[in-house]
Amino acid sequence: MNVFDQLKAQMRGTPTEPLPENTLVIDVRSPAEFSMGHVEGALNIPVENISAQTTQALSDKSQTLVLYCASGMRSGMARSMLMQLGFTNVINGGNAYETAQLVNKPLVR
C-alpha cells in the first residue's frame, strides 16, 4: 500500500482488522440512486436526512457503520455528521463497489 492509499484509508476510518458481524451498511444516496443498485442489506438514509432525530433508531453509537455514496464525498460528509452526533466507529466506504468489497456482500440491482 502506497502513502496515498494509507492516507486515504486513515481519512476514511478504514479498519485494519475484519469488520464485526453486526456492522451496519448505510447508503447515503437519494432513494432514486438506491433503487438503481445498492449493497445487499444496506439501509438508505440520504445524507440530507442525517440528524439526531433520524439516527435515534441507531441506539448503539459504538456499532460499526459503513457509509457509501457514488464517489465517497457525501459519505465523507455523513461520516463527519455522525461522528459529531457521537458515533465512534464510522467508516467511509467510498462508492458501492468499494463498500461491497469491504463488507463482502454483493451489489443488488
C-alpha positions as CSV (number, residue, x, y, z in Angstrom):
1,M,0.0,0.0,0.0
2,N,1.5,3.3,-1.0
3,V,1.5,6.5,1.1
4,F,-1.6,7.9,-0.8
5,D,-3.6,4.8,-0.1
6,Q,-2.6,4.8,3.6
7,L,-3.7,8.4,4.0
8,K,-6.9,7.7,2.2
9,A,-7.7,4.8,4.5
10,Q,-6.9,6.8,7.6
11,M,-9.2,9.7,6.5
12,R,-12.0,7.3,5.7
13,G,-11.6,5.5,9.1
14,T,-11.0,2.2,7.2
15,P,-10.3,-0.6,9.8
16,T,-7.1,-2.7,9.8
17,E,-9.0,-5.7,11.3
18,P,-12.0,-7.6,10.0
19,L,-15.4,-5.9,10.4
20,P,-17.7,-7.1,13.2
21,E,-20.7,-9.2,12.2
22,N,-23.1,-6.6,13.3
23,T,-21.7,-3.9,11.0
24,L,-24.4,-1.8,9.5
25,V,-24.1,-0.6,5.9
26,I,-25.8,2.8,5.1
27,D,-26.2,4.1,1.6
28,V,-26.4,7.9,1.9
29,R,-27.5,8.5,-1.8
30,S,-31.0,9.5,-2.8
31,P,-33.8,6.9,-2.9
32,A,-33.7,7.0,-6.7
33,E,-30.0,6.2,-6.7
34,F,-30.5,3.5,-4.1
35,S,-33.2,1.8,-6.2
36,M,-30.8,1.7,-9.2
37,G,-28.5,-0.6,-7.2
38,H,-27.1,-0.9,-3.7
39,V,-25.0,-3.2,-1.4
40,E,-27.1,-6.1,-0.2
41,G,-28.7,-5.3,3.2
42,A,-27.8,-1.6,3.1
43,L,-30.1,0.9,4.7
44,N,-30.9,4.0,2.7
45,I,-30.6,7.2,4.7
46,P,-29.9,10.1,2.4
47,V,-27.1,12.4,3.7
48,E,-29.6,15.3,3.9
49,N,-31.7,13.3,6.3
50,I,-28.9,12.5,8.8
51,S,-29.8,14.2,12.0
52,A,-30.1,13.4,15.7
53,Q,-33.8,12.5,15.1
54,T,-33.2,10.1,12.2
55,T,-30.3,8.3,14.0
56,Q,-32.4,7.6,17.1
57,A,-33.1,4.1,15.7
58,L,-29.3,3.5,15.7
59,S,-29.2,3.2,19.5
60,D,-25.6,1.8,19.8
61,K,-23.3,4.6,19.0
62,S,-20.3,2.2,19.1
63,Q,-21.7,-0.1,16.4
64,T,-19.6,-0.1,13.3
65,L,-21.2,1.8,10.5
66,V,-20.0,1.7,6.9
67,L,-21.3,4.6,4.7
68,Y,-21.2,4.9,1.0
69,C,-22.4,7.0,-1.9
70,A,-21.5,7.4,-5.6
71,S,-17.9,8.7,-5.0
72,G,-17.2,8.9,-1.3
73,M,-17.9,12.7,-1.0
74,R,-21.4,12.5,0.5
75,S,-20.4,9.5,2.7
76,G,-17.5,11.5,3.9
77,M,-19.8,14.4,4.9
78,A,-22.2,11.9,6.5
79,R,-19.3,10.3,8.5
80,S,-18.4,13.7,9.9
81,M,-22.0,14.4,10.8
82,L,-22.5,11.1,12.6
83,M,-19.2,11.5,14.5
84,Q,-20.4,14.9,15.7
85,L,-23.6,13.1,16.9
86,G,-21.4,10.8,19.0
87,F,-21.0,7.7,16.8
88,T,-17.5,6.3,17.3
89,N,-17.0,3.6,14.6
90,V,-17.9,5.2,11.3
91,I,-16.2,4.2,8.1
92,N,-16.5,6.0,4.7
93,G,-16.6,3.0,2.4
94,G,-16.4,5.2,-0.8
95,N,-18.7,4.0,-3.5
96,A,-21.0,1.0,-3.7
97,Y,-18.4,-1.3,-5.4
98,E,-15.7,-0.5,-2.8
99,T,-18.1,-0.9,0.0
100,A,-19.4,-4.3,-1.3
101,Q,-15.8,-5.5,-1.3
102,L,-15.1,-4.1,2.1
103,V,-18.2,-5.8,3.7
104,N,-18.0,-8.9,1.5
105,K,-21.6,-8.5,0.2
106,P,-23.0,-8.4,-3.4
107,L,-24.5,-5.5,-5.2
108,V,-28.2,-5.7,-5.7
109,R,-29.7,-4.2,-8.9
